[in-house]
Amino acid sequence: METLKLIQELNKILNETSDLILKLSELNEVSPEIEEKIDYFNAIQNKHIPAEMCSELKLIERIEEAEGIFNDIQFIMSSGSSKGS
């Protein structure tokens, strides 16, 4: 049951990050720094081993990676680095 909750949390974070990236793309505010985070996000989202096959520890690692990307993008946005690209 814990595994299902972790998968749901991972999917929620991935969806939030995807929505944030989409908004930035629509606003044409994707700096090289954010592009780098998008590439990393895409790599996490397209892992060869599906989340359903991962151990709870591996799911927690993926959640932390996804949260880190989301937070990094928000930080870059708030610092104003995404403007003027």
N, C-alpha and C positions, 0 to 999 in steps of 0.2 A: 504493500500500500504506500509506503514511503517513496518507492521508486516512481509511482504514478504522480505523486505530488511534485517530485523533483522535475519530472518531464514536463508537467504543466507549467511550473515556474520557468523552466528554460524556454519553453515555447512563448510564454508571455513576454519575457525579456527580448527574445529574438524578434517578436512582432513589434514591440515598442521601438526597438532600434531600427527596424526596417521602416516603420512609419516616420521616424525622425529623419532618416536618410532621404526618404521620398520627399518630405517637406523641404529639406535643404536643396534637393535637386530642382524642385519646382521653383524655388526662389533664386536659383543660380548662385548659391552661396557655398559651393563645394571647393574648399581650398585644397592645395596639395596635402596638407596635414590630415584633412578629413578624408581625402581620397585614400590615403594610406590606411586609415582606420576602416574604411569601407572594404578595402581588399582583405584585411584581416577578418572582418565580420563575415564576408563571403566565404572565407576558408572555414570558419567555425560552422557556419550554416550548412556547408556542403561536406561535412566530414564523411569519410567512407563507412564508418560504423554508425548505424542509426542510434539515436538516443535510447530507443527501447531495448537495445542490446547491451547498454553500458551498465556498469556497476554503479551503486549509489555514489561512491567516491568519485568516479569519473564524471558523473552527472554534476556533482558539486563543482568540480573543476571547470566544466563547461559553463555552468552558471556564472562562476566568478569571472571567467574570460569575457562572457557576453556583457556582464555588468560593467566590467572595466572599459570595454569599447564604448558602451552607451555613455558612461561617465566622462570618458576622454572626449567624445564628440561634444557633449554639453559644455565641458570646460573650454574647449577650443572656441566654441560659439560665443561663450560668455566673455572670453578674453578679447574678442574682436578680431582674432586671427583669420576668420573665414571671410572677412570683408576684403575687397580689393584683389580678388584672385583673377 
